[in-house]
């Protein structure tokens, strides 16, 4: 009796391998948190979902391994193979200079107040912070000036236990590296109630632009709103007599007093929180980005 030999389908094998490898890569990036170098934390469930779908496709592809395929097609597998190959190739992380270079050629970072003036809402694509959903102590920025100081002080007292780093009793704010974006949003949403507070915050010096005065620099971090393609500097303006002596892109911990400053931009008087620096300490660089929508 002659045994029948089943045909092997190389296309099904190739498709299963591509889907399985891509699913494994996505799972590895999420588990190791290396995905944060490419997209924001809110993309995590979508990456997990994509990994599961790709895994299912890989398994279903194995069911066709012995189904006859008279003409093999493989070009569509490049959709998955190309990004995997690009990820495996040697590549260096994004440097601060790669992002800030566009802000250094005779220009400066637009402030939060300017972004708000042009769009009617806070925009991270410059220097300001974006309002972060799900965080406490957030007020409607368009209506913040209409709030009475007393109500703002009451709000601060109520939120003190929920805002990390806030010490109302000693009028002090200690901004951790993880809460950089949160505090930028908080200070710009409720700047009046924090006027006169002592603040400690860490970032890199951004002073390689022409328009700001010699006694100004911005303590900055790189912010990602969606993916690595939209990374941009974000920070708060600092007033410091020796600002011109600071090395651009050097990392420092700034301590100073919060105030509300005024300046002219496009014939409009704008207000923003500023730090009058009393102490600067060199520090080690902080890895990673800040995520204003987290």
Secondary structure, DSSP 4 states (H G I P E B T S, - for coil): -PPPPPPP-HHHHHHHHHHHHHHHHHHHHHHHTGGGGTB-GGGHHHHHHHHHHHHHHHHHHHTTTTS--SS---GGGHHHHHHHHHHHS--PPPPHHHHHGGGTSS--PPPHHHHHHHHSS---SSSSPPPPTT-SS---GGGGGGS-HHHHHHHHHHHTTTSTTEETTTTEEE--GGGHHHHHHHHHHSTGGGTT-EEEEEEEEE--SSSS-TTEEEEEEEE-SSBGGG-EEEEEEEE-TTGGGSPTT-EEEEEEEEEEEEEEETTEEEEEEEEEEEEEEE-PPPPS-B-TT-
